[in-house]
């Protein structure tokens, strides 16, 4: 898996911060984000959507990404859709 770095939270002050990558081989977006607090994690675990299991399945995680990174997420979507990067 070769990740293409798209961007990092522009307000970061430390080495650990939300980041966006693209995995062109798997055709996936990859996010690093903050862990939600216990209340939000519990709410996400109890969330019900038709056709979706209740809770967060093993091997999956809920992460928080700041809204100021929307442009980077759009850039990642554009990058994964471009055929010239495959």
N, C-alpha and C positions, 0 to 999 in steps of 0.2 A: 504494500500500500504506500503510494507516494502522495503526501498531502501538499497542496498548494496553499500557502499562507495568504489570506485575504486581508485580515486586519485585526487590530487589538483595540480594546476600549481606549479611546483617546484621553480619557480622564484618569488613566492608570498612573499610580505613583509608585508601584512596587512590581516585583517580578511575577506575581500571581494576579491575573486579571482575565476577564472574559476575552475570548479569542475566537475567530472564525477561520475555518479552513475548508477546502474542497478536496474530496477524494474522487478524482476523475475516473479511476478504474472501477470503483464501486458505484459511481454516480450518486454520491451522497454528500450532504453538507455535514461538517463536523464542528461542534460547538464546545468550547470550554466556558463554564459559567460558575456562578456562585451557587452553593447549596442553599435550598430554601430553608427558612426557619422551620421549627417543629410544627407550628400551626399550619403553614402552607403545605408542608409535606403531608400532613395528615389530611388536609382538604383534598389534595391531589390524589391521595391513596383512596379516598372515599368517593371520588367523582365518578358518576355513571353516565355513559353515553351508549345508546343502542349499538349493539354489535362490537362493543369494546369491553374487555374484562374490567372488573372493578379493581382498582389499585394499580400499582406500578409493577409490572412483571419483573422477575429476576433477569438480570442482564440489561435492564433499562434504568434510566435515571431522569429525574426532573432537575433542570438547571434554570437559573435566572440569568437573563441577558438584558442589559439596559437598553431602553428605547433609543438612546442616542446612537446605537449600533445598527439601526435599521438600514442605513445606506450600505454598510458592509455586507449585511445579509442579502440585500438586493444585488450587490456586486457578485456575491457568491452564487446566487441563483443565475445571474447572467453568465458567469464563467462556466457553470456546469452545463448550461444549455448550448454553449458555443461548440460546434463540431470541431473547430480547429484545435481544441485542447485535448481531444481524445487520443 
